Amino acid sequence: MNKPSTLHDQPNSFGWISIALHWTSAIALVSLWLLGKSIAWQEAEEVDARRALHITIGLSVWLLLAARIAWRIRVPHPQAVGQGPRTHRLAVLAHALILANVAVMMLSGPLLAWLLPGPSTLVDTAWRIHSTAATSLIILVILHIGAALKHLMFHDDETIARIFKPKRRSKGSE
């Protein structure tokens, strides 16, 4: 009998592909958010350089983030052992909102970069969309981390463990 691969998601476990996409995307997005917020704190002569760095990193990870979104659309969220259907649906919705905000930022960010310096109303609109998505994203990420910590501290389920390492299944489990 073939042993199930830990590369792909299983019904109750993330695989290495999901885990790698989750953590590399998380690091990229937090870095971009911090870098984007730091633009406002720069001296006037440093703003353009910091913005250029933000844009360069954003465009560099664009395909990674697109892959993250496409993977999650294609591969449904596995349900953690011990997690009820309502909690699972809520988790899936929260992840969908996070990825929707990422998608909005992936569209509005390059648009904003291409519009600069352009008509102020278009630039302002693109900036507001990008900024609102960034703020929404950080709020959702904080809620996501809070929910993960809640599961770690108060629930007897494997919600946290499964995003670090795929669950090994025994021969008899299916």
N, C-alpha and C positions, 0 to 999 in steps of 0.2 A: 504494500500500500504506500502511495506517495505521501510524504509529509507536506502539509499545507505550507505554502510560501509565506514568509513574513514580509515580503516586499509589498504586497497588495493588502488592502483592508479586508478584514474578515467580518462576519456578521456582528461580532462584539469586540473587535479590536482594530485599532488603526495599524496600518502597515508602515514600513519604513518610508515609502514614498510620501504618504500623508504627514508623517512625523517630520521628515526633512523639509517639506514645503511649509509646514506650520512654523517651525522654528526659524528657518531662513527668512521667511516673510515677516515674522514678528520682529526679528532683529533689524531688517531693512526698514520696516515701517516706523518703528520707534526711533531709529536713527534719523530717518527723513523728517519725522515730526519734530524732534528736538532741533535738528538743523534748520528746518523751516521757521520754527518759533524764534530761533536765535537771530534771524535776519533783522527783526525789529529792534534788537538790542545792540546792533552794530553802529559804529560811527559811520557817518554818511559815506565816507570814502571806501568803506569795507562792505557796504550793502550789496553792490553789484557782484563782488567776488563771492560772497556767501551765497547769494541767490544762484550764481552760476554753478557753484558746488552742489547745491540742493538739486538743481535741474539735471546736472550730470549724473548724480547718483540715482535720481528718480528715473531717468531714461535708461540707466544701466540695469536697474532691477525691474523694468517694465515687463519684460518677458517672463521673469520669475513670478511676478504677481499675476500676470495673465494665466500662467500655467496653474497657479494656485486656485484661481477662480474656476478655470475650466475643469480641473481635477475634481473639485468639490461638486460641481454641477453634474459631472459624469458618474462620480462614485458617491453613493449616499453615505451619510454619517452612520458609523456603526453604533449600536446602542450598548452602553455599558451594562455589565451584569449588575443587577441591583438597582438600576435606574428605571423608574416607571415611565409609561408611555407619555404622560403629560410633561414630565420633566425633560424627556428626550425631545419632544416637539418644541419645547421652549428653548432648549439648547440649540437645536437646528435653526430655529428662527433667529436667535441671537447671532449665530455664525453667519447666516444669510445677510443680516443687517450689516455686520462687519464687512463682509465681502462686497456688499452693494456700495458702502462708503468708499472702499478701496477702488472699486470700478469708477465711481464718480471722480475720485481724485486722479485716477489714471487718464481720464478723458479731459478733465478741466485743467490739470497741471500743464501738459504739453500745449493745450490751447492757449493758456495764459502766457506761456513762454513764447509762443509764436506770435501772439498779439502785441507783445512788448516791443518797442513803444508804439502803440497804436491808438485808435480812437478810445478816449477815456471811458466812455460808457461800456464798451465791449470789455475792456480790461477790468473795469470795476465789477462787472457782472461775473466774469470768469474768476476773478479773485474771490468774490463773495461765495461763489459756489465751492471753490477749492477750500477756502478757509472754513466754511460751514461743515463741509464733509470731514475736514481734519478734526474739528472740534467734536463732531458727532462720533468720529472714529475713536478718539481718545476716551470719550465717555464710555463707549461700548467696550473698549479694551479694559478699562478699569472695572466695569461691571463683570466682564468675563473673568478677570483675575480674581475678583471678589467671589464669584460663584465657584471657581476652582478651589479657592481656599476654604470656602464653606464645605465643599465636598470632602476636602482633605481633613478638616477638623471635626465635622459633625455627622458625616454619613459613612455607612459601612458599604461603600461601593468602590469600584476601581477607576473612577473618573480621572483622577490625576495620573495614576501609573500608566495608563494606556497611551498617553501622549509623549511618554519618554521611551517606551520600549514595547514592541508588539507582544501580545500575549501568546505564549506557546500553548498549543492545544495538545492534549494527550491523544493517543491513537483512537480511543473510543469516543471522543467528543466530536460532535458535528452539529 
